[in-house]
């Protein structure tokens, strides 16, 4: 004789599967073929994280900072080297004439007799490796050969002379020009202004 089955023994198979798989299945249909949808965990909101990063990340960050500092130091050294090379290449050509100019101007009073024959123009520091430099254009406006001695003063914002440089041009033919360069060895700050102090034709 068969015993009558209780209500629990008649549960559909699909119902049992739904209970067992609720973590991976969004819904179950009865009878004739429902569809399943797999869920994807939401991306965590990292802005709300707190605490100290793992040691591996901390080491990587420290390494990156150290590398950046090393690169900056190397760049500064390179700029300084370029500045020295630029100044040395020009100074080698003008040292003797600068000494002669300083000697010639020693006894000159006032601005000299050739200020109108000298023009000045500052060079961009990007071209000089950060060195403050001024190019002079000395033009012989007379009808005979002449030499020139020039004094350039560098003044601070208060108008005080903080540095003096000398440069010369020798044996210029009438109508010809020479373009020597003068340098300031003072720090970049405060900014200095180059002023034509004396220009003597001899």
C-alpha positions, 0 to 999 in steps of 0.5 A: 500500500502506497503512503500518501506523500506530504507537501514537502515531497512535491516541491518542483525541482526548479524551486530547489535549484533556485534556493541553492543558486541564489548567489549566482542566479538573478531569477528562476522561472517555473515550468517552461524555461526561465532565463538566468542573468549572472551578476557582476560585483560593483567597483569599490569607491576607492576615495573612501579608503583609509589607512597606510598603503601596502609596503610595496606601493610605498616603496614604489612611491618613494622610488619615484620621488627619488628618481624625480629628485635625481633627474632635477639635480642632473638637469640643474648640473647640466644647465650649469655646465652649459652656462660655463661652456658658453661663457668660456667659449666667448671669454676666451676670445674677448679676455685680452681686448677687455683688459685693454679696454679697462686700461684705456678707460681708466683716465676717461671722465664722463661717458666717453666720446663714442656712446652714440656708436654703441648699441646694446641688446640682452640675450635670452638666458635660454641661449646662454645656459642661464647666464645674464649676457648682453651683446654690444654692437660697436660701429665705426661711424668715422671715416678712418680705422678706430678702436673702442673701449666700452664699460657696461655697469650692471645695476640693481633695482635700487640703481646701484652698480653691483658689477662692472664689465669691460669689452673692446673692439680693435682696428675697426674699418670705417662703417664696420661693426663688431659684436662682443658679449659681456657677462654678469656673474651675479646671481639671477635674483635680484634682476640687474639692468645692464647700462652703457657707462662709457664708450671711448674711441681711440 
